[in-house]
Amino acid sequence: MTQKKAFIFDLDGVIVDTAKYHFLAWQKIANQLGIEFTPEHNEQLKGVSRVRSLDIILELGNIKATQEDKDKWLIQKNEDYLSYLVDMDQSEILPGVMPILEYIKGKEQLIALGSASKNAKPILEKTGIVNLFDAVVDGNDVSNAKPDPEVFLRAAKMLHTSNENSIVFEDSVAGIQAANTANMISVGIGDKKILYEAKYIFKDFTFMDVSFIETLLH
């Protein structure tokens, strides 16, 4: 009996595009502080924790803040972000993702979520795909952020799958590095100039065919 493969997906920017909501919520705080915050700046926050993201924004504006202020802004950012998620539904799933998830499921392989987001479970529920996942590991379950591989190691362990039999789909450099460190197969979703450390790279899921999943299975 060959061991099943574990297909581990990041959430933001891979399955759904919640990155735009993070951007709007951070931009609102930056504007309050008189800091210009552009989509280019936002690239620096990909795959980074909420606390570190705030620090990066404050550094952009050369602003020193008390812990009390920081805590207040972190809460505000999350509340703003969550307010954008209220109306999320299946239409928010990125193009090409569903056929791949359904194909993997049809092949009776294992699917996990490995995300830094603390809101991963509600998002999977709102988009109606939570039942496709055999394990969900999110920011509430881990203490180390990517590029530390903790989130992926935990997902593989929950699925009783070896690292070598695990495949990670990621859109951030930190996530690709985490997968590589864990000795898992890394699949980058995005710009090959940025994600060049990944073993395979696709611009997005519409460029991925089920034949690619077949090659991973054999």
BELUR-V980881 format. One record per residue. N is the residue number from 1. RES is the residue in one letter. D_CENTER is the distance of its C-alpha to the mean C-alpha in Angstrom with 1 decimal. Layout:
BEGIN
N|RES|D_CENTER ; N|RES|D_CENTER
END
This chain:
BEGIN
1|M|31.7 ; 2|T|28.7 ; 3|Q|25.7 ; 4|K|22.9 ; 5|K|19.7 ; 6|A|16.4 ; 7|F|13.6 ; 8|I|10.2 ; 9|F|7.2 ; 10|D|3.4 ; 11|L|3.7 ; 12|D|4.0 ; 13|G|6.2 ; 14|V|6.3 ; 15|I|8.0 ; 16|V|8.8 ; 17|D|9.5 ; 18|T|9.4 ; 19|A|9.3 ; 20|K|13.0 ; 21|Y|13.6 ; 22|H|12.2 ; 23|F|14.4 ; 24|L|17.4 ; 25|A|17.2 ; 26|W|17.2 ; 27|Q|19.8 ; 28|K|22.0 ; 29|I|22.2 ; 30|A|22.9 ; 31|N|25.6 ; 32|Q|27.2 ; 33|L|27.5 ; 34|G|28.9 ; 35|I|26.1 ; 36|E|25.2 ; 37|F|21.4 ; 38|T|20.6 ; 39|P|17.6 ; 40|E|18.4 ; 41|H|18.1 ; 42|N|14.7 ; 43|E|13.4 ; 44|Q|14.2 ; 45|L|11.8 ; 46|K|8.6 ; 47|G|6.6 ; 48|V|9.9 ; 49|S|11.2 ; 50|R|13.2 ; 51|V|16.4 ; 52|R|16.0 ; 53|S|14.8 ; 54|L|18.1 ; 55|D|20.1 ; 56|I|19.0 ; 57|I|20.2 ; 58|L|23.4 ; 59|E|24.0 ; 60|L|23.9 ; 61|G|26.7 ; 62|N|28.5 ; 63|I|28.4 ; 64|K|29.3 ; 65|A|28.4 ; 66|T|29.4 ; 67|Q|27.0 ; 68|E|28.3 ; 69|D|27.3 ; 70|K|23.8 ; 71|D|23.4 ; 72|K|24.7 ; 73|W|22.3 ; 74|L|19.2 ; 75|I|20.5 ; 76|Q|21.4 ; 77|K|18.0 ; 78|N|16.4 ; 79|E|19.3 ; 80|D|19.1 ; 81|Y|15.4 ; 82|L|16.3 ; 83|S|19.3 ; 84|Y|17.4 ; 85|L|15.6 ; 86|V|19.0 ; 87|D|19.8 ; 88|M|16.7 ; 89|D|17.7 ; 90|Q|17.2 ; 91|S|17.9 ; 92|E|14.5 ; 93|I|13.0 ; 94|L|12.7 ; 95|P|15.9 ; 96|G|16.4 ; 97|V|13.6 ; 98|M|16.2 ; 99|P|18.9 ; 100|I|16.7 ; 101|L|15.6 ; 102|E|19.2 ; 103|Y|20.6 ; 104|I|18.9 ; 105|K|20.0 ; 106|G|23.5 ; 107|K|23.8 ; 108|E|23.3 ; 109|Q|20.5 ; 110|L|17.9 ; 111|I|14.4 ; 112|A|11.8 ; 113|L|8.5 ; 114|G|7.0 ; 115|S|4.7 ; 116|A|6.3 ; 117|S|7.1 ; 118|K|10.7 ; 119|N|11.1 ; 120|A|9.0 ; 121|K|12.5 ; 122|P|14.3 ; 123|I|11.9 ; 124|L|12.3 ; 125|E|16.0 ; 126|K|16.5 ; 127|T|15.3 ; 128|G|17.5 ; 129|I|15.5 ; 130|V|15.2 ; 131|N|18.2 ; 132|L|16.7 ; 133|F|14.7 ; 134|D|16.9 ; 135|A|14.7 ; 136|V|12.0 ; 137|V|10.9 ; 138|D|9.2 ; 139|G|10.2 ; 140|N|13.7 ; 141|D|14.3 ; 142|V|13.8 ; 143|S|15.7 ; 144|N|14.3 ; 145|A|11.3 ; 146|K|10.0 ; 147|P|12.0 ; 148|D|13.7 ; 149|P|12.9 ; 150|E|13.7 ; 151|V|10.6 ; 152|F|11.2 ; 153|L|15.0 ; 154|R|15.1 ; 155|A|13.5 ; 156|A|16.1 ; 157|K|18.7 ; 158|M|18.3 ; 159|L|18.8 ; 160|H|21.7 ; 161|T|20.5 ; 162|S|21.2 ; 163|N|18.7 ; 164|E|20.6 ; 165|N|20.0 ; 166|S|16.2 ; 167|I|14.1 ; 168|V|10.5 ; 169|F|8.6 ; 170|E|6.5 ; 171|D|7.0 ; 172|S|7.7 ; 173|V|11.0 ; 174|A|10.2 ; 175|G|7.8 ; 176|I|10.7 ; 177|Q|13.2 ; 178|A|12.0 ; 179|A|12.3 ; 180|N|15.6 ; 181|T|16.9 ; 182|A|16.4 ; 183|N|18.5 ; 184|M|16.1 ; 185|I|16.1 ; 186|S|13.3 ; 187|V|12.6 ; 188|G|11.4 ; 189|I|10.6 ; 190|G|12.4 ; 191|D|15.3 ; 192|K|17.2 ; 193|K|18.9 ; 194|I|15.7 ; 195|L|14.0 ; 196|Y|17.5 ; 197|E|16.8 ; 198|A|15.1 ; 199|K|17.7 ; 200|Y|17.0 ; 201|I|15.7 ; 202|F|15.6 ; 203|K|15.6 ; 204|D|13.9 ; 205|F|14.5 ; 206|T|17.9 ; 207|F|19.0 ; 208|M|18.2 ; 209|D|21.1 ; 210|V|21.5 ; 211|S|23.8 ; 212|F|21.0 ; 213|I|19.8 ; 214|E|23.5 ; 215|T|23.8 ; 216|L|21.0 ; 217|L|23.0 ; 218|H|26.1
END
